Amino acid sequence: EDITKTKNDAISERCKHQYVGDIIVDMATDSLFSGLYFIQSSAKTTIAEIPFCYDLRKNKIMDIHEALILDDKWQTFLQTKANELMKDGDAIKKTNFSIYTLCEIGLKCRTPFNTITGREELIIPYSELKPYIQKKGSLAKYGNK
């Protein structure tokens, strides 16, 4: 759902609402800028969470699917990793790590924020991502770490 759209998108309607944004920067290098952007509107009860990874060399947003192979094998690997790192295995089985950003040591995987349980977060080191890194993608050089 696009949090910036209201039912009546007239200027008079947009001026009635307040939008607040916040950003978490996970990585900033000479070639990549990655993090999570939050937008909240007084018109909606939800907070939009927008992950981003900007490739500074190509001057464009990097699609995580262009950098990583996110197939069924990946989902199995991610679930196994989550169960290893988290203590409550039953809760993790129901968790959806669908928000990906990059950080200095690897791929940061997050769940959408939940008002009751908060957010689950885990980092998979680049060395363990090697089988999933696209050979000619923006992350190819990180596969050697």
Buried (B, 14 or more C-beta within 10 A) or exposed (E): EEBBEBEEEEEEEBEEEEBEEEEBEBBEEEEBBBBBBBBBBEBBEEBBBEBBBBBEEEEEEBEBEEBBBEEEEBEEBBBEBBBEBBEEEEEBEEBEBEBBBBBEBBBBBBBBBEEEEEEBBBBBEBEEBEEBBBEEBBBEEBBEE
